[in-house]
Amino acid sequence: MDEQRDPNEATPSAAVDVSIDAQELIRDWEFLFLAFLLFGIGRLVWLYLYRPEHTAFHLGLSCGFVFSGALGCLMRWVFRP
């Protein structure tokens, strides 16, 4: 087998050491996105159980929180393989 490298071959990126402060900040954002996700799901459950007036407002607010939380979880998954 040839040991020559193909210039078009994808190579894994080098692991980057992150400072303790940055790790703490990342953990805080992960907690915030998880809180958004749980709060949005909780509001959707509340909306389903109690059926308040002006449902569109509550549904939009709940879906916004769920979307933000899910986006945060996806960002964590993408940036931390």
N, C-alpha and C positions, 0 to 999 in steps of 0.2 A: 504494500500500500504506500502511496506517496504521502510524505509528511509535509508537503507544500500547502501553505494556507491560501485559500481562495479569498481574494479581496472583497468579494460580495457576500461572503458568509457572515451570518449574524453571530456576534460574540456577546456573551453575557456582560452586563455592565459591572464595573468594579464595585465592591461593597464600600459604602461611604460611612465613615464613623460619624455619628451625630453626638453633639455635646449633651450633657445631662439636662441643661436648660431647654434645649430643643426637644428632647424626649418628653420632658414634663409638659411642654406646650402642646405637643402632638397628642399626648394622653388627655389633656384637658379638652381639646377639640373633639377627640373621639368620644369622650363622655358627653359633650354637648350634642353631637349628632345622634348618639344613642338616646339621649333624653328627648330630642325632637321626635325621633321615631316612636318611642313609647308614648309620648304625649299625644301625638297624632292618632295612633291606634286607639288610645284610650278615649279620645274625643269621638272617633268613629263608632266605638262601642256605645258611648253615651248617646250619640245621635241615633243609633239604631234602637236603643232601649227606650228612650224618653220622647223621641220625635217632637222636638220643639218647633215653634213657628219660625219662619224665615230659614228654612232648611238649607237653602242654597248658600247662604253666608257661612253657616257652620260646616257644611260639607266642603266648601272651598278652603276654609281655614284648616280643617283637619287634613285634607289631601295635601295642602301646602307643607304642613309639618311632616307628614309621612314622606313626601317627595324629598324634602331637605334631609331627613334622616337616612333615607335610602341612598341618596346621592353621597352623603358622608361615608356610609358604609362601603359603597363602591369605590370611593376615592381611597379609603384605607386599604381595600383589597388590591387596588391597582398600584398604589405607591409603596406598599409593603408586601412584596410577593412571598 
